Amino acid sequence: MIDGMHSFLLIAVVSLVTMGIRFLPFVVFRKKTPKWILYMGKVLPFAIMGMLVVYTLKNVTPLKGNHGIPELLGVLFVVLLHKWKHNTLLSIVGGTILYMLLIQVVF
């Protein structure tokens, strides 16, 4: 019974902290959101995507075997799909599926 109560309390505390973090900006910036936060909201998504691309491609060695080809095709597919459909989720899922197919089936 103690394990069940411990799990319940753990979930309750995690839920309260998560809700508090989500609601805190609405409480703090009730009247007007500062300009620097609006700026960060516009700039950070692009910075995060750039960091993800660098992190994804950091260990690719294009001069060794076929390494680099699936990654390059995956990146090109994501760019083309996003330019065509303008849907971030579709681009990420499509690129991931293509990359996995290339790794598992082709290479």
Secondary structure, DSSP 4 states (H G I P E B T S, - for coil): -HHHHHHHHHHHHHHHHHHHHHHHHHHHTSS---HHHHHHHHHHHHHHHHHHHHHHHTT--TTSTTTTHHHHHHHHHHHHHHHHH--HHHHHHHHHHHHHHIIIII-
